[in-house]
């Protein structure tokens, strides 16, 4: 994990602003799937680092603490997960795009 200046004071409120900035960055890259994949890879790496290096050591070591954690997970939407597309989904999307082109081989760019 890279060195981070922990003297900067942040609150959980900051995460919404950071999330908005990431969405804007993705929107600016909307026509470049390579850039979007880079953003997703960085987010996935961050997710893994937080889970492995920060969350794991913070997990409760008592039954009461574990119960509280499980209750929170159940009531607030489950365990965080990063969904990955598989190649079949990518091929299905490509096939649908190809079918659209075949259905309208000479699209009017003014529409």
C-alpha positions in Angstrom: 0.0 0.0 0.0 1.3 3.4 -0.9 2.2 5.9 1.8 -0.6 8.3 2.6 -0.4 11.5 4.6 -2.8 10.7 7.4 -2.6 14.2 8.9 -5.2 15.4 6.4 -8.6 15.5 8.2 -11.5 14.0 6.3 -15.0 12.9 7.3 -17.3 10.4 5.7 -19.1 13.4 4.2 -16.1 13.8 1.9 -16.8 10.4 0.2 -19.8 11.8 -1.6 -17.8 14.6 -3.1 -15.0 12.2 -4.1 -17.6 9.9 -5.6 -19.0 12.8 -7.7 -15.5 13.7 -8.9 -14.9 10.1 -10.0 -18.2 10.0 -11.8 -17.3 13.3 -13.6 -14.0 11.9 -14.6 -15.7 8.8 -16.0 -18.2 11.0 -17.9 -15.3 13.0 -19.4 -13.9 9.7 -20.6 -17.2 8.3 -21.9 -15.9 7.8 -25.4 -12.7 6.1 -24.3 -13.3 2.6 -22.9 -9.6 2.2 -22.1 -9.7 5.3 -19.8 -12.9 4.0 -18.2 -11.3 0.6 -17.6 -8.3 2.4 -16.0 -10.7 4.2 -13.6 -12.4 0.9 -12.7 -9.1 -0.8 -12.1 -8.0 1.9 -9.8 -11.3 1.7 -7.9 -10.9 -2.1 -7.7 -7.4 -1.8 -6.4 -8.5 0.7 -3.8 -11.4 -1.6 -2.8 -9.0 -4.5 -2.3 -6.5 -2.4 -0.3 -9.2 -1.1 2.0 -10.6 -4.6 2.5 -7.3 -6.4 3.0 -5.1 -3.8 4.8 -7.6 -1.8 6.8 -10.9 -3.7 7.2 -9.4 -7.1 8.0 -7.4 -5.9 11.0 -10.4 -3.9 12.2 -12.8 -6.9 12.2 -14.2 -7.7 15.6 -12.6 -10.4 17.7 -15.6 -11.0 20.1 -19.0 -12.5 19.5 -20.8 -9.3 20.5 -18.7 -7.3 18.1 -19.3 -9.8 15.3 -23.0 -9.8 16.0 -23.1 -6.0 15.7 -21.1 -6.1 12.5 -23.4 -8.7 10.9 -26.5 -6.8 12.0 -25.1 -3.7 10.3 -24.2 -5.6 7.1 -27.7 -7.1 7.0 -29.5 -3.8 7.6 -27.3 -1.6 5.4 -27.1 -3.6 2.1 -24.7 -6.5 2.5 -21.0 -6.9 2.0 -19.4 -4.5 -0.5 -18.7 -6.2 -3.8 -17.2 -5.0 -7.1 -19.0 -6.7 -10.0 -17.0 -7.8 -13.0 -18.3 -8.3 -16.4 -17.4 -11.5 -18.1 -16.4 -11.9 -21.7 -19.8 -13.4 -22.6 -21.5 -10.2 -21.5 -19.1 -8.1 -23.6 -19.7 -10.3 -26.6 -23.5 -10.1 -26.1 -23.2 -6.3 -26.1 -21.1 -6.4 -29.2 -23.6 -8.7 -30.9 -26.5 -6.3 -30.0 -24.5 -3.4 -31.4 -23.8 -5.2 -34.6 -27.5 -6.2 -35.0 -28.4 -2.5 -34.6 -26.0 -1.6 -37.3 -27.3 -4.3 -39.6 -30.9 -3.2 -39.0 -30.1 0.4 -40.1 -27.1 0.1 -42.4 -27.2 3.8 -43.5 -28.1 5.7 -40.4 -28.9 9.4 -40.8 -26.3 11.4 -38.8 -28.8 14.3 -38.5 -31.3 12.3 -36.3 
